[in-house]
Amino acid sequence: MVTLSNRLLPWFEKRRKSRTLTLAQRQMMKAIDTVNMLETSLTSFCEQNNQEAEKQIENLFQEEIEIDNLRRAIFEELSKGELPMNYREDLKSLIVRLDRLADNIKDAARNIKILSKAHAIVPKEILIRVMQISRNLVECARYLDMSIEALASDPDKAKELTLKVDAYEGLIDDEELDLKIMLIKTAKEMNAPTLIVVKDLIEAMEQASDMCDDTADYVRTLAAAEKPE
């Protein structure tokens, strides 16, 4: 596995205004923002405001398109060799992980859109639990964002914050299991297609939390490289 040299993070700070790093910061920020956008759209759906939910989902889709465009632009800049090879690989690894996070969020949003367009009836107790997963996913992504920010100034703090990501990811895993059991118990209250879409929504959010945790593992590796031997 490629790791940062002890000179990367200060170098990263000094060069943060370069085109490559500016694009990377925008991509990271937007990827994290999609998690908040998902919660907002889900809240609107749960409040039976389908029109607003669909509007917010379209905004999320546009954000995801921009994230993809930023990823392509970053890779193009990286190919020019502005950064040393090991720096390019470290940055690329972060970008790819956050891009996958945004993809998972888009998958979740697509399922909300399906439920909204179909005016699907979902039991209130199910919606409450889905919203709880969404809130915990927001916290999971928030701590991931904070850990990435802390890399340059306080690697120990970055490692500490990644443990928060781990904790929320584990909590979401448990909530997913409990919610799937609840889906079986309330199956008579939903038609089969609705149940399938709700299941897909839950799994997409859980996969997003997995990607947060995978990224946090990588941040932990980068932070460990900064500790003095």
C-alpha positions as a LaTeX table, in Angstrom:
\begin{tabular}{lrrr}
\hline
Residue & $x$ (\AA) & $y$ (\AA) & $z$ (\AA) \\
\hline
Met1 & 0.00 & 0.00 & 0.00 \\
Val2 & 1.27 & 3.46 & $-0.91$ \\
Thr3 & 1.69 & 5.76 & 2.08 \\
Leu4 & 2.52 & 9.39 & 2.54 \\
Ser5 & 6.08 & 10.46 & 3.14 \\
Asn6 & 6.71 & 12.63 & 6.18 \\
Arg7 & 6.96 & 15.63 & 3.89 \\
Leu8 & 3.63 & 15.29 & 2.11 \\
Leu9 & 1.25 & 17.01 & 4.46 \\
Pro10 & 3.26 & 20.22 & 4.92 \\
Trp11 & 3.83 & 20.18 & 1.16 \\
Phe12 & 0.11 & 19.69 & 0.64 \\
Glu13 & $-0.60$ & 22.76 & 2.76 \\
Lys14 & 1.93 & 24.90 & 0.88 \\
Arg15 & 0.58 & 23.86 & $-2.49$ \\
Arg16 & $-3.13$ & 23.92 & $-1.66$ \\
Lys17 & $-3.71$ & 26.69 & $-4.20$ \\
Ser18 & $-2.43$ & 24.60 & $-7.08$ \\
Arg19 & $-5.08$ & 23.60 & $-9.63$ \\
Thr20 & $-4.90$ & 19.90 & $-8.78$ \\
Leu21 & $-5.32$ & 20.37 & $-5.04$ \\
Thr22 & $-7.99$ & 23.03 & $-5.44$ \\
Leu23 & $-10.02$ & 20.64 & $-7.59$ \\
Ala24 & $-9.44$ & 17.84 & $-5.09$ \\
Gln25 & $-10.70$ & 19.93 & $-2.20$ \\
Arg26 & $-13.84$ & 20.81 & $-4.15$ \\
Gln27 & $-14.47$ & 17.17 & $-5.00$ \\
Met28 & $-14.04$ & 16.05 & $-1.40$ \\
Met29 & $-16.35$ & 18.78 & $-0.12$ \\
Lys30 & $-19.06$ & 18.00 & $-2.65$ \\
Ala31 & $-18.90$ & 14.27 & $-1.97$ \\
Ile32 & $-19.51$ & 14.88 & 1.73 \\
Asp33 & $-22.28$ & 17.36 & 0.90 \\
Thr34 & $-24.26$ & 14.69 & $-0.95$ \\
Val35 & $-24.82$ & 12.90 & 2.37 \\
Asn36 & $-26.50$ & 15.99 & 3.81 \\
Met37 & $-28.53$ & 16.41 & 0.62 \\
Leu38 & $-29.75$ & 12.83 & 0.93 \\
Glu39 & $-30.98$ & 13.43 & 4.47 \\
Thr40 & $-32.81$ & 16.58 & 3.38 \\
Ser41 & $-34.57$ & 14.81 & 0.52 \\
Leu42 & $-35.45$ & 11.84 & 2.73 \\
Thr43 & $-36.91$ & 14.19 & 5.35 \\
Ser44 & $-39.13$ & 15.79 & 2.72 \\
Phe45 & $-40.32$ & 12.37 & 1.54 \\
Cys46 & $-41.10$ & 11.27 & 5.09 \\
Glu47 & $-43.11$ & 14.47 & 5.53 \\
Gln48 & $-45.06$ & 13.51 & 2.37 \\
Asn49 & $-43.69$ & 16.50 & 0.49 \\
Asn50 & $-42.88$ & 14.53 & $-2.62$ \\
Gln51 & $-42.44$ & 17.52 & $-4.89$ \\
Glu52 & $-39.77$ & 19.01 & $-2.64$ \\
Ala53 & $-38.10$ & 15.62 & $-2.17$ \\
Glu54 & $-37.83$ & 15.14 & $-5.93$ \\
Lys55 & $-36.48$ & 18.66 & $-6.41$ \\
Gln56 & $-33.77$ & 18.03 & $-3.83$ \\
Ile57 & $-32.93$ & 14.68 & $-5.39$ \\
Glu58 & $-32.45$ & 16.32 & $-8.78$ \\
Asn59 & $-30.06$ & 18.78 & $-7.11$ \\
Leu60 & $-28.20$ & 15.81 & $-5.63$ \\
Phe61 & $-27.97$ & 14.16 & $-9.05$ \\
Gln62 & $-26.50$ & 17.35 & $-10.51$ \\
Glu63 & $-24.00$ & 17.47 & $-7.67$ \\
Glu64 & $-22.96$ & 13.89 & $-8.37$ \\
Ile65 & $-22.41$ & 14.75 & $-12.04$ \\
Glu66 & $-20.14$ & 17.60 & $-10.99$ \\
Ile67 & $-18.26$ & 15.26 & $-8.66$ \\
Asp68 & $-17.64$ & 12.92 & $-11.60$ \\
Asn69 & $-16.47$ & 15.83 & $-13.74$ \\
Leu70 & $-14.12$ & 16.98 & $-10.98$ \\
Arg71 & $-12.70$ & 13.47 & $-10.66$ \\
Arg72 & $-11.94$ & 13.39 & $-14.37$ \\
Ala73 & $-10.36$ & 16.85 & $-14.23$ \\
Ile74 & $-8.24$ & 15.86 & $-11.23$ \\
Phe75 & $-7.00$ & 12.69 & $-12.95$ \\
Glu76 & $-6.14$ & 14.72 & $-16.03$ \\
Glu77 & $-4.14$ & 17.16 & $-13.91$ \\
Leu78 & $-2.44$ & 14.31 & $-12.08$ \\
Ser79 & $-1.36$ & 12.83 & $-15.41$ \\
Lys80 & 0.62 & 16.00 & $-16.09$ \\
Gly81 & 3.03 & 15.07 & $-13.31$ \\
Glu82 & 2.67 & 18.26 & $-11.25$ \\
Leu83 & 2.96 & 16.16 & $-8.09$ \\
Pro84 & 5.55 & 13.50 & $-7.27$ \\
Met85 & 4.36 & 9.95 & $-8.00$ \\
Asn86 & 3.69 & 8.89 & $-4.39$ \\
Tyr87 & 1.74 & 12.10 & $-3.73$ \\
Arg88 & $-0.37$ & 11.49 & $-6.83$ \\
Glu89 & $-1.23$ & 7.97 & $-5.71$ \\
Asp90 & $-2.24$ & 9.10 & $-2.21$ \\
Leu91 & $-4.44$ & 11.87 & $-3.55$ \\
Lys92 & $-5.97$ & 9.61 & $-6.19$ \\
Ser93 & $-6.85$ & 7.01 & $-3.55$ \\
Leu94 & $-8.77$ & 9.59 & $-1.51$ \\
Ile95 & $-10.55$ & 10.93 & $-4.59$ \\
Val96 & $-11.64$ & 7.46 & $-5.76$ \\
Arg97 & $-13.01$ & 6.53 & $-2.34$ \\
Leu98 & $-15.03$ & 9.73 & $-2.00$ \\
Asp99 & $-16.31$ & 9.35 & $-5.55$ \\
Arg100 & $-17.62$ & 5.90 & $-4.63$ \\
Leu101 & $-19.26$ & 7.38 & $-1.55$ \\
Ala102 & $-21.14$ & 9.83 & $-3.76$ \\
Asp103 & $-22.16$ & 6.95 & $-6.05$ \\
Asn104 & $-23.68$ & 5.10 & $-3.09$ \\
Ile105 & $-25.55$ & 8.22 & $-2.04$ \\
Lys106 & $-26.89$ & 8.65 & $-5.58$ \\
Asp107 & $-28.14$ & 5.05 & $-5.48$ \\
Ala108 & $-29.96$ & 5.76 & $-2.22$ \\
Ala109 & $-31.47$ & 8.96 & $-3.64$ \\
Arg110 & $-32.67$ & 7.09 & $-6.73$ \\
Asn111 & $-34.66$ & 4.76 & $-4.49$ \\
Ile112 & $-36.25$ & 7.67 & $-2.67$ \\
Lys113 & $-37.22$ & 9.12 & $-6.05$ \\
Ile114 & $-38.85$ & 5.83 & $-7.05$ \\
Leu115 & $-40.86$ & 5.73 & $-3.82$ \\
Ser116 & $-41.87$ & 9.35 & $-4.26$ \\
Lys117 & $-42.88$ & 9.05 & $-7.92$ \\
Ala118 & $-44.93$ & 5.94 & $-7.15$ \\
His119 & $-46.55$ & 7.58 & $-4.10$ \\
Ala120 & $-45.54$ & 4.46 & $-2.21$ \\
Ile121 & $-47.03$ & 3.79 & 1.20 \\
Val122 & $-44.32$ & 3.02 & 3.74 \\
Pro123 & $-45.21$ & 2.35 & 7.41 \\
Lys124 & $-44.32$ & 5.21 & 9.71 \\
Glu125 & $-42.20$ & 3.01 & 11.98 \\
Ile126 & $-40.09$ & 2.03 & 8.98 \\
Leu127 & $-39.61$ & 5.64 & 7.92 \\
Ile128 & $-38.54$ & 6.60 & 11.43 \\
Arg129 & $-35.83$ & 3.93 & 11.41 \\
Val130 & $-34.69$ & 4.84 & 7.89 \\
Met131 & $-34.36$ & 8.47 & 8.98 \\
Gln132 & $-32.25$ & 7.38 & 11.96 \\
Ile133 & $-29.84$ & 5.58 & 9.64 \\
Ser134 & $-29.68$ & 8.72 & 7.50 \\
Arg135 & $-28.87$ & 10.90 & 10.51 \\
Asn136 & $-26.13$ & 8.54 & 11.62 \\
Leu137 & $-24.75$ & 8.51 & 8.08 \\
Val138 & $-24.54$ & 12.31 & 8.21 \\
Glu139 & $-22.53$ & 12.05 & 11.43 \\
Cys140 & $-20.35$ & 9.32 & 9.93 \\
Ala141 & $-19.54$ & 11.55 & 6.94 \\
Arg142 & $-19.04$ & 14.60 & 9.16 \\
Tyr143 & $-16.37$ & 12.89 & 11.22 \\
Leu144 & $-14.73$ & 11.62 & 8.04 \\
Asp145 & $-14.60$ & 15.16 & 6.70 \\
Met146 & $-13.09$ & 16.40 & 9.97 \\
Ser147 & $-10.48$ & 13.64 & 9.94 \\
Ile148 & $-9.35$ & 14.56 & 6.43 \\
Glu149 & $-9.10$ & 18.21 & 7.43 \\
Ala150 & $-7.05$ & 17.29 & 10.50 \\
Leu151 & $-4.48$ & 15.35 & 8.50 \\
Ala152 & $-2.40$ & 18.40 & 7.68 \\
Ser153 & $-2.32$ & 19.93 & 11.15 \\
Asp154 & $-2.82$ & 17.15 & 13.69 \\
Pro155 & $-2.39$ & 13.52 & 12.53 \\
Asp156 & $-3.19$ & 12.19 & 16.02 \\
Lys157 & $-6.47$ & 14.08 & 15.98 \\
Ala158 & $-7.17$ & 12.72 & 12.49 \\
Lys159 & $-6.73$ & 9.16 & 13.78 \\
Glu160 & $-8.98$ & 9.88 & 16.75 \\
Leu161 & $-11.71$ & 11.20 & 14.46 \\
Thr162 & $-11.56$ & 8.13 & 12.24 \\
Leu163 & $-12.56$ & 6.05 & 15.27 \\
Lys164 & $-15.80$ & 8.06 & 15.37 \\
Val165 & $-16.38$ & 7.07 & 11.75 \\
Asp166 & $-15.85$ & 3.42 & 12.74 \\
Ala167 & $-18.36$ & 3.76 & 15.57 \\
Tyr168 & $-21.10$ & 5.24 & 13.39 \\
Glu169 & $-20.48$ & 2.69 & 10.66 \\
Gly170 & $-20.93$ & $-0.09$ & 13.21 \\
Leu171 & $-24.10$ & 1.53 & 14.51 \\
Ile172 & $-25.51$ & 1.73 & 10.98 \\
Asp173 & $-24.70$ & $-1.95$ & 10.43 \\
Asp174 & $-26.73$ & $-2.85$ & 13.53 \\
Glu175 & $-29.59$ & $-0.57$ & 12.48 \\
Glu176 & $-29.68$ & $-2.12$ & 9.02 \\
Leu177 & $-30.05$ & $-5.59$ & 10.53 \\
Asp178 & $-32.82$ & $-4.49$ & 12.89 \\
Leu179 & $-34.63$ & $-2.66$ & 10.09 \\
Lys180 & $-34.57$ & $-5.66$ & 7.78 \\
Ile181 & $-36.15$ & $-7.72$ & 10.54 \\
Met182 & $-38.79$ & $-5.01$ & 10.87 \\
Leu183 & $-39.39$ & $-5.14$ & 7.11 \\
Ile184 & $-40.35$ & $-8.80$ & 7.44 \\
Lys185 & $-42.66$ & $-8.07$ & 10.36 \\
Thr186 & $-44.41$ & $-5.24$ & 8.52 \\
Ala187 & $-44.41$ & $-6.88$ & 5.09 \\
Lys188 & $-48.21$ & $-7.09$ & 5.02 \\
Glu189 & $-48.40$ & $-3.31$ & 5.19 \\
Met190 & $-46.39$ & $-2.84$ & 1.96 \\
Asn191 & $-46.68$ & $-4.30$ & $-1.49$ \\
Ala192 & $-43.73$ & $-6.34$ & $-2.73$ \\
Pro193 & $-42.23$ & $-3.70$ & $-5.07$ \\
Thr194 & $-42.28$ & $-1.08$ & $-2.31$ \\
Leu195 & $-40.59$ & $-3.48$ & 0.10 \\
Ile196 & $-37.85$ & $-4.20$ & $-2.45$ \\
Val197 & $-37.16$ & $-0.50$ & $-3.07$ \\
Val198 & $-37.05$ & 0.27 & 0.66 \\
Lys199 & $-34.62$ & $-2.61$ & 1.11 \\
Asp200 & $-32.44$ & $-1.23$ & $-1.71$ \\
Leu201 & $-32.53$ & 2.22 & $-0.08$ \\
Ile202 & $-31.37$ & 0.82 & 3.25 \\
Glu203 & $-28.57$ & $-1.17$ & 1.62 \\
Ala204 & $-27.35$ & 1.83 & $-0.39$ \\
Met205 & $-27.06$ & 3.89 & 2.79 \\
Glu206 & $-25.26$ & 1.05 & 4.55 \\
Gln207 & $-22.83$ & 0.78 & 1.62 \\
Ala208 & $-22.23$ & 4.52 & 1.85 \\
Ser209 & $-21.29$ & 4.11 & 5.51 \\
Asp210 & $-18.96$ & 1.25 & 4.53 \\
Met211 & $-17.23$ & 3.57 & 2.06 \\
Cys212 & $-16.90$ & 6.24 & 4.77 \\
Asp213 & $-15.25$ & 3.63 & 6.97 \\
Asp214 & $-12.97$ & 2.42 & 4.17 \\
Thr215 & $-11.87$ & 6.01 & 3.57 \\
Ala216 & $-11.34$ & 6.49 & 7.30 \\
Asp217 & $-9.07$ & 3.42 & 7.31 \\
Tyr218 & $-7.01$ & 5.05 & 4.58 \\
Val219 & $-6.87$ & 8.34 & 6.46 \\
Arg220 & $-5.64$ & 6.41 & 9.49 \\
Thr221 & $-2.84$ & 4.95 & 7.37 \\
Leu222 & $-1.86$ & 8.41 & 6.15 \\
Ala223 & $-1.95$ & 9.80 & 9.67 \\
Ala224 & 0.22 & 6.96 & 10.98 \\
Ala225 & 2.85 & 7.85 & 8.37 \\
Glu226 & 3.08 & 11.30 & 9.91 \\
Lys227 & 3.95 & 10.09 & 13.42 \\
Pro228 & 7.62 & 10.43 & 14.31 \\
Glu229 & 9.46 & 7.15 & 14.55 \\
\hline
\end{tabular}
